[in-house]
Amino acid sequence: MANRKSNKTKSSKSFLLLLAALFIGICLYFYFTDSAFKAEVNQGVKTFVAQITGETTSVAERAAGTEIDADTENGGTEENTKAAEKASGKTGAAGKAGKNTDTPAAEGLVYTEEDLFFPLCPASKHTPDHEIRNYKYYSICYRENYEQAEWSAYCLDEEELVKNASRSDDFREDPEISTGSATPADYKKSGYDRGHLSPAADFAFSQEAMSETFYMSNMSPQAGSFNRGIWKDLESQVRVWAKKFGRVFVVSGPVLDEKPENYATIGTNKVSVPKYYYKVILAPLYSSENDRATKDDAERITAIGFIFPNKKCDGSFFDYACSVDEVEKRTGIDFFERLEDTVEDETEKAFDVTLWK
């Protein structure tokens, strides 16, 4: 009787161990294949550690920079130091340690950590033709059927507005795209520019960061008059807003709202030529300089969207401004989905141009 009871106990323990191993295996599978799940796990671990140690860690390995002027000099400035810290994987603003960024709503504040830029798209459900690529300094979702990314996203801080690198122009195929990315040859003599989605100038704080933006997976066929005109103007303005607001979250891409066969293509890889492009930007509205010094939450936020035709655009980029909701309707992408639902809805349904001028 005792032996039977002992065997039953052993069997129960073995069954529980098997279930535990199965659960761990499933979690590991999603951790390494689902970037959204991985980000949530990482954030949970950081929060747990912060509650134990009483300190708050920053989002790991994310940095961006910007080219302010061609004649900006390098030097031992505070901005250069902070950008260098991010480039080496260190945290920048030491003041972040004083806030519990996991519970901003309880404090009446809005979550504005660096990973807020990450959109929600079909890739989170392992949908075919949606491949997330997390670079060291920004992220994209690649669409093989169109041979380009449908979004490219990053966070830009005012401390990163330094020029420590020159434009590299090292356009190259992205070896990490499982199906193969477009190549420089696809664009040769096509009549279209290799248009950056995440602009090189926003990553000028280090040569490594800038070089990452020249993967062909971050390029899209843009009319020269568009790429070198209003699109470039808006890219420059984003850096002005980073200085004004202290931090901006930027997502850019082509509007791929038609089937691939409905687009003209270039190159042997048949890169689709988009008819429209979009850019959405979210910025925190800090209540004071002390609030601004701890960038991971803010009293309020504001957001704006833009949709442009892929051709020479007359007028100001403000003439093409719209709500983030409008861009979501056109693209099917859920931007800034990590915000609390009520805050997200209120921020994205309307926009106040006066805040951006």
Buried (B, 14 or more C-beta within 10 A) or exposed (E): EEEEEEEEEEEEEEEEEEEEEEEEEEEEEBBEEBBBBBBBBBBEEBBEEBEEEEEBBBBEEBBBBBBBEEEBEEEEEEBBEBBBBBBEEEBBBEBBBEBBBBEBBEEEBBBBBBBBBBBBBBBBEEEEBBBBBBBBBBBBBBBBBBBBBBBBBBBBBBBBBBBBBEEBEEBEBBEEBEEBBBBBEBBEEBEBBBBBBBBBBBBBBBBBBBBBBBBBBBBBBBBEBBBBBBBBEBBBBBBBBBBEBBBBBBBBBBBBEEEBEEBEBBBEBBBBBBBBBBBBBBBBBBEEEEBBBBBBBBBBBBBBBBBBBBEEBEEEBEEBBBBBBBBBEBBEBBBBBBBEEEBBEBBBEEBEEEBBE
